[in-house]
Amino acid sequence: MEKKGQVARENTIRQYLIALLEEHVLSSRDLSTYLKIPEKEVLDHFEHIKISIRKNHQSIKIIPSRCEKCGFVFKKRERFSKPSKCPVCHSSFVSEPLFSIVDDKSHP
């Protein structure tokens, strides 16, 4: 018997990703480690997941990256990948964005 958040073995990688992100807030690196696939592959799946979860009135919530040196927050960044450096102080100490799947409040 499966509990909510557990995923059956026959599911696809995208189904695994969706199930994990519905239950947890994770970085692409966390997902890569858990699923044993390259981080780039996780990021590639995000574009498809973004489209497929719309029909369930869900969206990917992104907690943006932040510069650890000056505190700059990458609020307007559209890409899922981690920025390489801060545009303000040029530090490379930038946190990873975090992801989860949330219900869209605009659709009751």
SULHUGI-V527220 format. One record per residue. N is the residue number from 1. PSI is psi in whole degrees, -180 to 180 (999 if undefined). NEAR is the number of other C-alpha atoms within 10 Angstrom. Layout:
[[N;PSI;NEAR] [N;PSI;NEAR]]
This chain:
[[1;133;5] [2;140;7] [3;164;6] [4;135;9] [5;-19;14] [6;145;12] [7;134;16] [8;150;11] [9;-27;8] [10;-1;8] [11;158;9] [12;169;11] [13;-41;14] [14;-39;15] [15;-38;14] [16;-47;19] [17;-46;22] [18;-47;22] [19;-42;17] [20;-44;19] [21;-21;21] [22;-25;19] [23;-23;14] [24;160;14] [25;116;16] [26;156;17] [27;165;23] [28;-30;23] [29;-42;18] [30;-46;14] [31;-40;20] [32;-45;17] [33;-45;12] [34;-43;11] [35;-6;14] [36;45;10] [37;158;13] [38;147;13] [39;-37;18] [40;-37;12] [41;-39;11] [42;-48;23] [43;-37;18] [44;-38;12] [45;-29;14] [46;-41;19] [47;-42;13] [48;-39;11] [49;-42;18] [50;-41;16] [51;-44;12] [52;-26;15] [53;-12;16] [54;-38;13] [55;-22;9] [56;13;10] [57;46;14] [58;162;19] [59;162;20] [60;122;21] [61;131;16] [62;124;18] [63;112;17] [64;159;19] [65;157;22] [66;140;21] [67;126;22] [68;-17;14] [69;-52;14] [70;-11;14] [71;3;13] [72;134;15] [73;131;16] [74;63;18] [75;-38;11] [76;3;7] [77;129;13] [78;-28;9] [79;153;11] [80;-20;20] [81;161;17] [82;134;18] [83;149;20] [84;-35;13] [85;162;15] [86;134;21] [87;-15;12] [88;-57;11] [89;-4;12] [90;18;13] [91;147;14] [92;4;14] [93;79;15] [94;131;22] [95;157;17] [96;146;20] [97;151;21] [98;149;20] [99;148;21] [100;166;20] [101;129;22] [102;156;15] [103;136;16] [104;121;14] [105;-17;9] [106;-13;7] [107;105;8] [108;999;6]]
